[in-house]
């Protein structure tokens, strides 16, 4: 009797072990597929630039900055950066500050020696001139950039399965109607949602808020467990529509050492006044307001000068 029980026990141990082995092989194959898709996407996304850059040691959890540019690229035209968002990331404070700069902000375009709309910097000199100009405007180092093709941004929203945002005001943009309150958006709807500006009493500031909502929605949805099964679509959408000078190894270090900061994003507002210069509409930022924002971002980065 005991011998039979021992045989049955050994049989079940073998079956259990075999099942566990199959699970390990399946998980390993899945992780390898995820890793391969991710590295392929990052290789496609990676676009280094010729520009002096600080050395950031992510393993030491040093604060850093990133410039996000939303660009409407058309064939034969590099376009303008109609979305300009600066992120300061401080893992010791477990926080990220997100500042939108109005695209019509009147400032010096570094490298041209002229005053113009800040979004013209990208049109004149690409990512490098945009980074130099924003760096000068905020008086903080700009370490990294993320350039997003806004036409392709809808692919990213669709890849994560759509997003949910809290809409402050009811409006219609094109063929899309957006009621007030919590709404679900697919890619085409999200693009229309962030592009509306003329109907908003806050003008470009309201548009910037919707842009930040959509970006946060994508980050939140993309990080959820439910998106794991969609990784291939997500990586493919990112690879085709995002360019950055952040390398794969740096992304791994950021994910490992900075992920808690991403859960605490504070949105900053830059006050500006609309005005016409030479018949052209601009957003003018006072010296006091510029210094206020500079100080807040410097404090967050731990910059004392």
RAZI-V357878 format. One record per residue. SS is DSSP state (~ for helix, > for strand, _ for the rest). PSI is psi in radians with two decimals (none if undefined). NEAR is the number of other C-alpha atoms within 12 Angstrom. Layout:
# RAZI-V357878
{{SS PSI NEAR} {SS PSI NEAR}}
This chain:
# RAZI-V357878
{{_ -0.84 7} {~ -0.68 8} {~ -0.70 9} {~ -0.72 10} {~ -0.72 11} {~ -0.70 12} {~ -0.75 13} {~ -0.72 14} {~ -0.79 14} {~ -0.65 14} {~ -0.80 14} {~ -0.58 14} {~ -0.73 15} {~ -0.76 14} {~ -0.80 14} {~ -0.76 14} {~ -0.69 14} {~ -0.74 14} {~ -0.79 14} {~ -0.69 15} {~ -0.76 15} {~ -0.72 14} {~ -0.77 14} {~ -0.74 15} {~ -0.76 14} {~ -0.81 14} {~ -0.74 14} {~ -0.74 15} {~ -0.70 14} {~ -0.84 18} {~ -0.67 18} {~ -0.71 15} {~ -0.76 19} {~ -0.83 23} {~ -0.77 19} {~ -0.75 19} {~ -0.71 24} {~ -0.83 29} {~ -0.65 24} {~ -0.75 22} {~ -0.78 29} {~ -0.66 31} {~ -0.69 26} {~ -0.66 25} {~ -0.56 30} {> 2.13 29} {_ 1.62 23} {_ 2.78 22} {_ 2.74 23} {_ 1.63 13} {_ 2.37 19} {_ 2.42 14} {_ 2.45 22} {_ 2.66 15} {_ 2.01 17} {_ 2.19 21} {_ 1.73 17} {~ -0.52 25} {~ -0.37 19} {~ 0.08 17} {_ 0.82 25} {_ 2.47 27} {_ 2.62 39} {> 2.97 40} {> 2.73 38} {> 2.44 34} {> 2.12 42} {> 2.19 39} {> 2.11 45} {> 2.02 41} {> 2.30 34} {_ 1.67 27} {_ 2.28 25} {> 2.77 13} {_ 2.20 7} {_ 0.09 7} {> 2.11 13} {_ -0.27 21} {_ -3.09 28} {_ 2.72 31} {> 1.49 38} {> -0.26 37} {> 2.12 41} {> 1.92 45} {> 2.26 42} {> 2.27 44} {> 2.29 40} {> 2.28 45} {> 2.14 42} {> 1.81 37} {_ -0.46 32} {_ -0.56 21} {_ -0.03 24} {_ 0.86 24} {> 2.75 26} {> 2.34 32} {> 2.33 36} {> 2.00 36} {> 2.16 35} {> 2.31 41} {_ 2.12 45} {_ 2.37 40} {_ -0.43 37} {_ 0.21 34} {> 2.25 39} {> 2.07 34} {> 3.02 35} {> 2.31 26} {> 1.87 31} {_ 2.24 28} {_ -0.21 20} {_ -0.33 19} {_ 0.48 13} {> 2.82 16} {> 2.34 22} {> -3.11 28} {> 2.40 36} {_ -0.50 43} {_ -0.19 39} {~ -0.33 38} {~ -0.74 41} {~ -0.72 38} {~ -0.63 26} {~ -0.74 26} {~ 0.35 24} {~ -2.79 30} {~ -0.74 41} {~ -0.82 34} {~ -0.62 31} {~ -0.78 47} {~ -0.77 44} {~ -0.73 34} {~ -0.76 39} {~ -0.68 47} {~ -0.74 32} {~ -0.70 22} {~ -0.69 33} {~ -0.20 36} {_ 0.66 24} {_ 2.66 35} {_ 2.41 34} {_ 1.93 40} {_ -0.75 35} {> 2.86 42} {> 2.68 41} {> 2.01 38} {> 2.17 44} {> 2.23 36} {> 1.94 33} {~ -0.56 38} {~ -0.64 27} {~ -0.12 28} {~ -0.52 40} {~ -0.52 33} {~ -0.65 31} {~ -0.76 42} {~ -0.77 39} {~ -0.63 32} {~ -0.58 31} {_ 0.03 38} {_ 0.38 30} {_ 2.91 33} {> 2.93 34} {> 2.31 28} {> 2.82 32} {> 1.86 23} {> 2.19 27} {_ -0.52 21} {_ 2.52 23} {_ 2.35 20} {> 2.89 24} {> 2.31 21} {> 1.98 22} {_ -2.21 15} {_ 0.14 11} {> 2.35 21} {> 2.31 21} {> 1.83 26} {_ 2.82 19} {_ 2.56 15} {> -2.84 14} {> 2.16 16} {> 2.59 24} {> 2.40 26} {> 2.35 32} {_ -3.02 27} {~ -0.84 30} {~ -0.69 27} {~ -0.73 31} {~ -0.69 41} {~ -0.74 34} {~ -0.66 28} {~ -0.74 44} {~ -0.31 40} {~ -0.38 34} {_ 2.32 31} {_ -0.72 24} {_ -0.55 16} {_ -0.21 19} {_ 2.16 24} {_ -0.37 15} {_ 0.00 22} {_ -2.25 23} {~ -0.48 34} {~ -0.69 36} {~ -0.67 27} {~ -0.72 34} {~ -0.70 35} {~ -0.74 37} {~ -0.62 33} {~ -0.79 39} {~ -0.65 36} {~ -0.80 32} {~ -0.74 39} {~ -0.80 38} {~ -0.62 27} {~ -0.71 32} {~ -0.76 33} {~ -0.80 25} {~ -0.81 26} {~ -0.68 28} {~ -0.48 31} {_ -0.12 22} {_ 2.73 17} {~ -0.56 12} {~ -0.37 15} {~ -0.14 25} {~ -0.62 21} {~ -0.21 20} {~ 0.24 25} {~ -0.66 32} {~ -0.78 27} {~ -0.70 25} {~ -0.85 35} {~ -0.66 35} {~ -0.76 30} {~ -0.73 35} {~ -0.78 39} {~ -0.59 33} {~ -0.35 28} {~ -0.02 32} {> 2.39 35} {> 2.50 31} {> 2.74 34} {_ 0.13 31} {_ 2.25 32} {_ 2.95 26} {~ -0.78 23} {~ -0.62 19} {~ -0.67 24} {~ -0.70 24} {~ -0.78 19} {~ -0.68 20} {~ -0.78 28} {~ -0.65 19} {~ -0.67 18} {~ -0.19 24} {~ 0.04 31} {_ -0.54 26} {_ -0.56 20} {~ -0.56 26} {~ -0.31 27} {~ -0.07 21} {_ 1.46 21} {> 2.12 28} {> 2.24 28} {> 2.19 29} {> 2.65 25} {_ 2.32 29} {_ 2.00 37} {_ 2.34 25} {_ 2.80 28} {> 2.29 21} {> 2.39 22} {> 2.78 16} {> 2.32 15} {> 2.05 15} {_ 0.56 8} {_ 0.08 7} {> 2.38 14} {> 2.29 17} {> 2.88 26} {> 2.09 28} {> 2.24 29} {_ 2.18 28} {_ 2.76 19} {~ -0.67 17} {~ -0.74 14} {~ -0.70 19} {~ -0.77 26} {~ -0.63 19} {~ -0.82 20} {~ -0.71 31} {~ -0.79 31} {~ -0.74 20} {~ -0.70 27} {~ -0.65 38} {~ -0.76 28} {~ -0.70 20} {~ -0.57 29} {~ -0.18 33} {_ 0.45 22} {_ 2.18 19} {_ -0.41 13} {_ none 10}}
